[in-house]
């Protein structure tokens, strides 16, 4: 995922990672970061103003039903979204 983020940033895109889970502050207080189930790993903002959602998977990583449903819901609503398994996949999704 980090390599994809760097490659997209090098091409002029702004990339944000969606982090979820339990985190702790420096003084030990718990913080729960929550997004909807299936929410994509990355938000990508292109220089032309378009925003995209990317779910990142390894070559063998399985797309959970909730993740596929989120990508499809974003597409149906007019947003751009896709599943990338490589840097080349991510570039194709974002730039084509």
Chimera marker file (.cmm) of the C-alpha trace (Angstrom):
<marker_set name="trace">
<marker id="1" x="0.000" y="0.000" z="0.000" r="1" g="1" b="0" radius="0.5"/>
<marker id="2" x="2.814" y="2.381" z="0.857" r="1" g="1" b="0" radius="0.5"/>
<marker id="3" x="4.433" y="1.877" z="-2.567" r="1" g="1" b="0" radius="0.5"/>
<marker id="4" x="1.105" y="2.645" z="-4.260" r="1" g="1" b="0" radius="0.5"/>
<marker id="5" x="0.695" y="5.780" z="-2.158" r="1" g="1" b="0" radius="0.5"/>
<marker id="6" x="4.192" y="6.975" z="-3.088" r="1" g="1" b="0" radius="0.5"/>
<marker id="7" x="3.759" y="6.211" z="-6.787" r="1" g="1" b="0" radius="0.5"/>
<marker id="8" x="0.476" y="8.128" z="-6.956" r="1" g="1" b="0" radius="0.5"/>
<marker id="9" x="1.925" y="11.073" z="-5.024" r="1" g="1" b="0" radius="0.5"/>
<marker id="10" x="4.905" y="11.181" z="-7.409" r="1" g="1" b="0" radius="0.5"/>
<marker id="11" x="2.386" y="11.529" z="-10.269" r="1" g="1" b="0" radius="0.5"/>
<marker id="12" x="0.835" y="14.613" z="-8.634" r="1" g="1" b="0" radius="0.5"/>
<marker id="13" x="-2.079" y="13.028" z="-6.795" r="1" g="1" b="0" radius="0.5"/>
<marker id="14" x="-2.891" y="13.711" z="-3.150" r="1" g="1" b="0" radius="0.5"/>
<marker id="15" x="-3.335" y="10.444" z="-1.260" r="1" g="1" b="0" radius="0.5"/>
<marker id="16" x="-4.923" y="9.833" z="2.147" r="1" g="1" b="0" radius="0.5"/>
<marker id="17" x="-5.035" y="6.534" z="4.003" r="1" g="1" b="0" radius="0.5"/>
<marker id="18" x="-8.184" y="5.589" z="5.882" r="1" g="1" b="0" radius="0.5"/>
<marker id="19" x="-6.994" y="4.265" z="9.240" r="1" g="1" b="0" radius="0.5"/>
<marker id="20" x="-9.389" y="2.469" z="11.534" r="1" g="1" b="0" radius="0.5"/>
<marker id="21" x="-9.023" y="0.629" z="14.795" r="1" g="1" b="0" radius="0.5"/>
<marker id="22" x="-8.049" y="1.241" z="18.381" r="1" g="1" b="0" radius="0.5"/>
<marker id="23" x="-5.233" y="3.703" z="19.062" r="1" g="1" b="0" radius="0.5"/>
<marker id="24" x="-3.831" y="5.117" z="22.288" r="1" g="1" b="0" radius="0.5"/>
<marker id="25" x="-2.829" y="8.694" z="23.034" r="1" g="1" b="0" radius="0.5"/>
<marker id="26" x="0.563" y="9.449" z="24.578" r="1" g="1" b="0" radius="0.5"/>
<marker id="27" x="-1.038" y="9.446" z="28.012" r="1" g="1" b="0" radius="0.5"/>
<marker id="28" x="-2.680" y="6.053" z="27.395" r="1" g="1" b="0" radius="0.5"/>
<marker id="29" x="-6.273" y="7.066" z="26.618" r="1" g="1" b="0" radius="0.5"/>
<marker id="30" x="-7.956" y="4.840" z="23.999" r="1" g="1" b="0" radius="0.5"/>
<marker id="31" x="-9.273" y="6.358" z="20.764" r="1" g="1" b="0" radius="0.5"/>
<marker id="32" x="-11.527" y="4.408" z="18.390" r="1" g="1" b="0" radius="0.5"/>
<marker id="33" x="-11.185" y="5.441" z="14.747" r="1" g="1" b="0" radius="0.5"/>
<marker id="34" x="-14.265" y="4.237" z="12.881" r="1" g="1" b="0" radius="0.5"/>
<marker id="35" x="-15.425" y="4.319" z="9.252" r="1" g="1" b="0" radius="0.5"/>
<marker id="36" x="-18.308" y="2.427" z="7.614" r="1" g="1" b="0" radius="0.5"/>
<marker id="37" x="-17.744" y="-1.307" z="7.162" r="1" g="1" b="0" radius="0.5"/>
<marker id="38" x="-16.054" y="-1.959" z="3.826" r="1" g="1" b="0" radius="0.5"/>
<marker id="39" x="-14.724" y="1.593" z="3.425" r="1" g="1" b="0" radius="0.5"/>
<marker id="40" x="-11.770" y="1.734" z="1.008" r="1" g="1" b="0" radius="0.5"/>
<marker id="41" x="-8.142" y="1.951" z="2.133" r="1" g="1" b="0" radius="0.5"/>
<marker id="42" x="-7.200" y="5.091" z="0.217" r="1" g="1" b="0" radius="0.5"/>
<marker id="43" x="-8.766" y="8.369" z="-0.892" r="1" g="1" b="0" radius="0.5"/>
<marker id="44" x="-7.047" y="9.872" z="-3.914" r="1" g="1" b="0" radius="0.5"/>
<marker id="45" x="-7.536" y="13.468" z="-5.017" r="1" g="1" b="0" radius="0.5"/>
<marker id="46" x="-6.386" y="14.153" z="-8.567" r="1" g="1" b="0" radius="0.5"/>
<marker id="47" x="-4.987" y="17.524" z="-9.692" r="1" g="1" b="0" radius="0.5"/>
<marker id="48" x="-8.137" y="18.044" z="-11.809" r="1" g="1" b="0" radius="0.5"/>
<marker id="49" x="-10.304" y="17.923" z="-8.674" r="1" g="1" b="0" radius="0.5"/>
<marker id="50" x="-11.693" y="14.415" z="-9.023" r="1" g="1" b="0" radius="0.5"/>
<marker id="51" x="-11.697" y="12.206" z="-5.939" r="1" g="1" b="0" radius="0.5"/>
<marker id="52" x="-11.369" y="8.432" z="-5.986" r="1" g="1" b="0" radius="0.5"/>
<marker id="53" x="-11.610" y="5.511" z="-3.576" r="1" g="1" b="0" radius="0.5"/>
<marker id="54" x="-9.109" y="2.648" z="-3.792" r="1" g="1" b="0" radius="0.5"/>
<marker id="55" x="-9.261" y="-0.697" z="-2.026" r="1" g="1" b="0" radius="0.5"/>
<marker id="56" x="-5.756" y="-2.170" z="-1.930" r="1" g="1" b="0" radius="0.5"/>
<marker id="57" x="-5.205" y="-5.928" z="-2.028" r="1" g="1" b="0" radius="0.5"/>
<marker id="58" x="-2.215" y="-8.202" z="-2.506" r="1" g="1" b="0" radius="0.5"/>
<marker id="59" x="-2.143" y="-10.587" z="-5.473" r="1" g="1" b="0" radius="0.5"/>
<marker id="60" x="-3.876" y="-13.231" z="-3.374" r="1" g="1" b="0" radius="0.5"/>
<marker id="61" x="-5.868" y="-10.975" z="-1.045" r="1" g="1" b="0" radius="0.5"/>
<marker id="62" x="-9.601" y="-11.601" z="-1.019" r="1" g="1" b="0" radius="0.5"/>
<marker id="63" x="-12.069" y="-8.781" z="-1.398" r="1" g="1" b="0" radius="0.5"/>
<marker id="64" x="-14.635" y="-9.057" z="1.397" r="1" g="1" b="0" radius="0.5"/>
<marker id="65" x="-18.282" y="-8.743" z="0.388" r="1" g="1" b="0" radius="0.5"/>
<marker id="66" x="-18.563" y="-5.457" z="2.333" r="1" g="1" b="0" radius="0.5"/>
<marker id="67" x="-15.601" y="-4.026" z="0.424" r="1" g="1" b="0" radius="0.5"/>
<marker id="68" x="-17.022" y="-5.024" z="-2.953" r="1" g="1" b="0" radius="0.5"/>
<marker id="69" x="-20.377" y="-3.555" z="-1.921" r="1" g="1" b="0" radius="0.5"/>
<marker id="70" x="-18.740" y="-0.250" z="-0.912" r="1" g="1" b="0" radius="0.5"/>
<marker id="71" x="-16.870" y="0.028" z="-4.230" r="1" g="1" b="0" radius="0.5"/>
<marker id="72" x="-20.061" y="-0.751" z="-6.145" r="1" g="1" b="0" radius="0.5"/>
<marker id="73" x="-22.116" y="1.727" z="-4.086" r="1" g="1" b="0" radius="0.5"/>
<marker id="74" x="-19.575" y="4.469" z="-4.779" r="1" g="1" b="0" radius="0.5"/>
<marker id="75" x="-19.649" y="3.704" z="-8.501" r="1" g="1" b="0" radius="0.5"/>
<marker id="76" x="-23.461" y="3.704" z="-8.568" r="1" g="1" b="0" radius="0.5"/>
<marker id="77" x="-23.527" y="7.074" z="-6.813" r="1" g="1" b="0" radius="0.5"/>
<marker id="78" x="-21.257" y="8.588" z="-9.474" r="1" g="1" b="0" radius="0.5"/>
<marker id="79" x="-18.001" y="8.418" z="-7.549" r="1" g="1" b="0" radius="0.5"/>
<marker id="80" x="-14.944" y="6.652" z="-8.887" r="1" g="1" b="0" radius="0.5"/>
<marker id="81" x="-13.731" y="3.570" z="-7.039" r="1" g="1" b="0" radius="0.5"/>
<marker id="82" x="-11.719" y="0.446" z="-7.703" r="1" g="1" b="0" radius="0.5"/>
<marker id="83" x="-9.655" y="-2.430" z="-6.378" r="1" g="1" b="0" radius="0.5"/>
<marker id="84" x="-5.900" y="-2.288" z="-6.981" r="1" g="1" b="0" radius="0.5"/>
<marker id="85" x="-3.492" y="-5.185" z="-6.552" r="1" g="1" b="0" radius="0.5"/>
<marker id="86" x="-0.413" y="-3.350" z="-7.844" r="1" g="1" b="0" radius="0.5"/>
<marker id="87" x="0.994" y="0.092" z="-8.576" r="1" g="1" b="0" radius="0.5"/>
<marker id="88" x="0.058" y="-0.393" z="-12.232" r="1" g="1" b="0" radius="0.5"/>
<marker id="89" x="-3.546" y="-1.226" z="-11.250" r="1" g="1" b="0" radius="0.5"/>
<marker id="90" x="-3.783" y="1.885" z="-9.095" r="1" g="1" b="0" radius="0.5"/>
<marker id="91" x="-2.404" y="4.165" z="-11.809" r="1" g="1" b="0" radius="0.5"/>
<marker id="92" x="-4.787" y="2.678" z="-14.376" r="1" g="1" b="0" radius="0.5"/>
<marker id="93" x="-7.799" y="3.128" z="-12.074" r="1" g="1" b="0" radius="0.5"/>
<marker id="94" x="-6.910" y="6.713" z="-11.169" r="1" g="1" b="0" radius="0.5"/>
<marker id="95" x="-5.691" y="7.991" z="-14.527" r="1" g="1" b="0" radius="0.5"/>
<marker id="96" x="-7.897" y="6.181" z="-17.091" r="1" g="1" b="0" radius="0.5"/>
<link id1="1" id2="2" r="1" g="1" b="0" radius="0.2"/>
<link id1="2" id2="3" r="1" g="1" b="0" radius="0.2"/>
<link id1="3" id2="4" r="1" g="1" b="0" radius="0.2"/>
<link id1="4" id2="5" r="1" g="1" b="0" radius="0.2"/>
<link id1="5" id2="6" r="1" g="1" b="0" radius="0.2"/>
<link id1="6" id2="7" r="1" g="1" b="0" radius="0.2"/>
<link id1="7" id2="8" r="1" g="1" b="0" radius="0.2"/>
<link id1="8" id2="9" r="1" g="1" b="0" radius="0.2"/>
<link id1="9" id2="10" r="1" g="1" b="0" radius="0.2"/>
<link id1="10" id2="11" r="1" g="1" b="0" radius="0.2"/>
<link id1="11" id2="12" r="1" g="1" b="0" radius="0.2"/>
<link id1="12" id2="13" r="1" g="1" b="0" radius="0.2"/>
<link id1="13" id2="14" r="1" g="1" b="0" radius="0.2"/>
<link id1="14" id2="15" r="1" g="1" b="0" radius="0.2"/>
<link id1="15" id2="16" r="1" g="1" b="0" radius="0.2"/>
<link id1="16" id2="17" r="1" g="1" b="0" radius="0.2"/>
<link id1="17" id2="18" r="1" g="1" b="0" radius="0.2"/>
<link id1="18" id2="19" r="1" g="1" b="0" radius="0.2"/>
<link id1="19" id2="20" r="1" g="1" b="0" radius="0.2"/>
<link id1="20" id2="21" r="1" g="1" b="0" radius="0.2"/>
<link id1="21" id2="22" r="1" g="1" b="0" radius="0.2"/>
<link id1="22" id2="23" r="1" g="1" b="0" radius="0.2"/>
<link id1="23" id2="24" r="1" g="1" b="0" radius="0.2"/>
<link id1="24" id2="25" r="1" g="1" b="0" radius="0.2"/>
<link id1="25" id2="26" r="1" g="1" b="0" radius="0.2"/>
<link id1="26" id2="27" r="1" g="1" b="0" radius="0.2"/>
<link id1="27" id2="28" r="1" g="1" b="0" radius="0.2"/>
<link id1="28" id2="29" r="1" g="1" b="0" radius="0.2"/>
<link id1="29" id2="30" r="1" g="1" b="0" radius="0.2"/>
<link id1="30" id2="31" r="1" g="1" b="0" radius="0.2"/>
<link id1="31" id2="32" r="1" g="1" b="0" radius="0.2"/>
<link id1="32" id2="33" r="1" g="1" b="0" radius="0.2"/>
<link id1="33" id2="34" r="1" g="1" b="0" radius="0.2"/>
<link id1="34" id2="35" r="1" g="1" b="0" radius="0.2"/>
<link id1="35" id2="36" r="1" g="1" b="0" radius="0.2"/>
<link id1="36" id2="37" r="1" g="1" b="0" radius="0.2"/>
<link id1="37" id2="38" r="1" g="1" b="0" radius="0.2"/>
<link id1="38" id2="39" r="1" g="1" b="0" radius="0.2"/>
<link id1="39" id2="40" r="1" g="1" b="0" radius="0.2"/>
<link id1="40" id2="41" r="1" g="1" b="0" radius="0.2"/>
<link id1="41" id2="42" r="1" g="1" b="0" radius="0.2"/>
<link id1="42" id2="43" r="1" g="1" b="0" radius="0.2"/>
<link id1="43" id2="44" r="1" g="1" b="0" radius="0.2"/>
<link id1="44" id2="45" r="1" g="1" b="0" radius="0.2"/>
<link id1="45" id2="46" r="1" g="1" b="0" radius="0.2"/>
<link id1="46" id2="47" r="1" g="1" b="0" radius="0.2"/>
<link id1="47" id2="48" r="1" g="1" b="0" radius="0.2"/>
<link id1="48" id2="49" r="1" g="1" b="0" radius="0.2"/>
<link id1="49" id2="50" r="1" g="1" b="0" radius="0.2"/>
<link id1="50" id2="51" r="1" g="1" b="0" radius="0.2"/>
<link id1="51" id2="52" r="1" g="1" b="0" radius="0.2"/>
<link id1="52" id2="53" r="1" g="1" b="0" radius="0.2"/>
<link id1="53" id2="54" r="1" g="1" b="0" radius="0.2"/>
<link id1="54" id2="55" r="1" g="1" b="0" radius="0.2"/>
<link id1="55" id2="56" r="1" g="1" b="0" radius="0.2"/>
<link id1="56" id2="57" r="1" g="1" b="0" radius="0.2"/>
<link id1="57" id2="58" r="1" g="1" b="0" radius="0.2"/>
<link id1="58" id2="59" r="1" g="1" b="0" radius="0.2"/>
<link id1="59" id2="60" r="1" g="1" b="0" radius="0.2"/>
<link id1="60" id2="61" r="1" g="1" b="0" radius="0.2"/>
<link id1="61" id2="62" r="1" g="1" b="0" radius="0.2"/>
<link id1="62" id2="63" r="1" g="1" b="0" radius="0.2"/>
<link id1="63" id2="64" r="1" g="1" b="0" radius="0.2"/>
<link id1="64" id2="65" r="1" g="1" b="0" radius="0.2"/>
<link id1="65" id2="66" r="1" g="1" b="0" radius="0.2"/>
<link id1="66" id2="67" r="1" g="1" b="0" radius="0.2"/>
<link id1="67" id2="68" r="1" g="1" b="0" radius="0.2"/>
<link id1="68" id2="69" r="1" g="1" b="0" radius="0.2"/>
<link id1="69" id2="70" r="1" g="1" b="0" radius="0.2"/>
<link id1="70" id2="71" r="1" g="1" b="0" radius="0.2"/>
<link id1="71" id2="72" r="1" g="1" b="0" radius="0.2"/>
<link id1="72" id2="73" r="1" g="1" b="0" radius="0.2"/>
<link id1="73" id2="74" r="1" g="1" b="0" radius="0.2"/>
<link id1="74" id2="75" r="1" g="1" b="0" radius="0.2"/>
<link id1="75" id2="76" r="1" g="1" b="0" radius="0.2"/>
<link id1="76" id2="77" r="1" g="1" b="0" radius="0.2"/>
<link id1="77" id2="78" r="1" g="1" b="0" radius="0.2"/>
<link id1="78" id2="79" r="1" g="1" b="0" radius="0.2"/>
<link id1="79" id2="80" r="1" g="1" b="0" radius="0.2"/>
<link id1="80" id2="81" r="1" g="1" b="0" radius="0.2"/>
<link id1="81" id2="82" r="1" g="1" b="0" radius="0.2"/>
<link id1="82" id2="83" r="1" g="1" b="0" radius="0.2"/>
<link id1="83" id2="84" r="1" g="1" b="0" radius="0.2"/>
<link id1="84" id2="85" r="1" g="1" b="0" radius="0.2"/>
<link id1="85" id2="86" r="1" g="1" b="0" radius="0.2"/>
<link id1="86" id2="87" r="1" g="1" b="0" radius="0.2"/>
<link id1="87" id2="88" r="1" g="1" b="0" radius="0.2"/>
<link id1="88" id2="89" r="1" g="1" b="0" radius="0.2"/>
<link id1="89" id2="90" r="1" g="1" b="0" radius="0.2"/>
<link id1="90" id2="91" r="1" g="1" b="0" radius="0.2"/>
<link id1="91" id2="92" r="1" g="1" b="0" radius="0.2"/>
<link id1="92" id2="93" r="1" g="1" b="0" radius="0.2"/>
<link id1="93" id2="94" r="1" g="1" b="0" radius="0.2"/>
<link id1="94" id2="95" r="1" g="1" b="0" radius="0.2"/>
<link id1="95" id2="96" r="1" g="1" b="0" radius="0.2"/>
</marker_set>
